[in-house]
C-alpha cells in the first residue's frame, strides 16, 4: 500500500481543468452583479449597496451565513485538529446549536424590532455615538486579524498541491474576490456565497466518502481510530489548560459562536437584509444545520486521514502533530490510491470557494461599518451617495490588500483553527459583552459600557496574544496516544521546550478565550455602570432591551416602549431621497429598506 506522507504535489492537468471550471462557475454570480446586475437593479444609495435593499431571499442569505463562518480555516484546520488531538473537538457542534437558540431568543428580537442598518447603530441608541465607535473599531481590528487567515488557508492548500507561491496565490484570490465585492455589494456577495458554499460542501463530501473507501469503510476506520482514543468523547475536565475537553468544546464553543453570531456585523448584516424576523430565524436554523454538517464532515476527514497513516505504514512525515497542510496531502493520497483524477481539483475549488465567500462577507461588512458607524455615526459626516460609495469601495480594497500583506505574520503562527478562534475572540467577546450589557442591564450607561469594553479587550488581548506568542515560539500540545499502532514513531514527537516553563495564562486552551473576554466585559461594565452611570440620563425604552428582561425593567422603560423606533421612522421619512449610487436607466427611484411599522 502507498504510504500516506506530507509530500506536496499530485495536481494533474485534469485537476487544473476541474479547478478552473469550478472557480469560474462559483464567481459567475458575483461578476454578473458587478458588471450587469447592479445596473439593472439600480443600486440607489450606499445602504442599498451594502444591505441589498433589505429584500434578499432566505435561502441565499442562509448560505451566506454559513459561508461567513465556515471558511477554509474550518475545512483545513478541523481535520488537522482531529488528526492530532482526537474527536473531542467535534462536540463544538453542541455549542453551535445552543448559540443559535440564544441568538434567536436574546439578540435577534431587538435587531428585528429596530430594523437598523448596522448592528453597532444600536449602541448609539442605547448609549451614545462614542460607545458605537469603540465597538466598530474593535470589529475592524478583529477583521484585520482574521482576513489574512481567510486568505492564507486556500493559498496554503494551493501551495501544498502545486508548489505555487503562497503570496502570489493569495494576491490572485484577493483580486478576484475584491472585484465583485467592491463593485456588486451585498447582492453579489450573497449570491456568490450560495454557489461557493455548495461547492465547499461538494469538495468536503467527496473527500470524506473517498477517504472512507480508501481505508476500508466506515466500520474499519472507526475501529482503528477508537484504539488510539481518537473517537472517545470522555474527557470532561474543567481544566482550561487542556487543549480539548468536553466542557471546553461545548461551553467555550457555545460562547464563542454566540459572540460571533449574535452581534457581529458580518452576521447581523445578513439577518437584517431579510424583511421579517421569521425569515431571519429560518436562515439561522439553516445556518446551524449547515455548520454542524460541515464540522462533522471535516472531523471525519481528520479521522480517516489518521487511519490512512496507520494502515499505510506510519510514515514519519505524517506523524501526528502535523500542520494545516495535512488535508491537502491526504487528498493527494486518496486521488493516487483510488485513481480519482480531478478529486484534488474539486477539493481545492471547494477550499477556494469557502475562502472567497468568507473574504467577501467580511469585506462587505467592514465597508458598512466604516460608512454607517464611523463616518455617519461617530464623525457625523455625510457626503453625496456616489462619494460614499467610492469610500466604501476604497476601504474594501485597502482591507483586501492588507490581508495579503499580513500573510507574513500568519505564516509564523500555529494551527489556523486555534489561531483564528483565539484572535477573533478578542473583539468578538468584548463586543458581545457591550451589547449584552445594553440589552440586559438597565443600570449600565455609557461609562459602564466603555469601561467594560476596555477591561474585556485588555484581558482577552493579553490571554490571546500571549498564547499565540507562545505557539510561535514552539509551544505545542502533545498529540493523543498512537504508539499502540506505531510504536517506533514516538521519537518523532519533540517539543522545543517544556510547556511548564510558560506562564499558565498563556497555556489556556483557545476554547476559553471567548468566555474569559465576555465575563471580564460583563463584570467590569456592570460594576462601573452601577457605581458611576447617572441613572436619570440612561435612555429607557423597552424595545432597546431583550424581551427576557422586560419584567425587570423600571416602569418608565415600559412606558417609553417604542419611542426610539418611532423617532427612527420619523427621521427616515424626513430624509431626502438619495441620488443613485450607480447611474442606471430606470426612470423612477424608490426608497428601499424603510423601517417597518
Secondary structure, DSSP 4 states (H G I P E B T S, - for coil): ------------HHHHHHHHHHHHHHHHHHHHIIIIIHHHTT--SHHHHHHGGG---HHHHHHHHHHHHS-HHHHHHHHHHHHHH-GGGGGHHHHHHHHHHHIIIIIHHHHHHHT-SSTTHHHHHHT-HHHHHHHHHHHHHHHHHHHHHHHHHHHHHHHHHH---HHHHHHHHHHHHHHHHHHHHHHHHHHHHHHHHHHHHHHHHHHHHHHHHHTT-HHHHHHHHHHTTSS--------TTSS--HHIIIIIHHHHHHHHHHH-HHHHHHHTTSSSHHHHHHHHHHHHHHHHHHHHHHHHHHHHHHHHHHHTT--GGG-SS--TTHHHHHHHHHHHHTT-TTHHHHHHHHHHHHHHHHHHHHHHHHHHIIIIIIIIIIS-----HHHHHHHHHHHHHHHHHHHHHTHHHHTTSS-HHHHHHHHHHHHHHHHHHHHHHHHH-TT--HHHHHHHHHHHHHHHHHHHHHHHHHHHTT--PPPPP-TTT-GGGGGG---SS-GGGS-GGGG--THHHHHHHHHHHHHHHHHHHHHHS-GGGS---GGGS-GGGGGGS-HHHHHTTTHHHHHHHHHHHHSPPPPPSS--S-S-----SPPP-
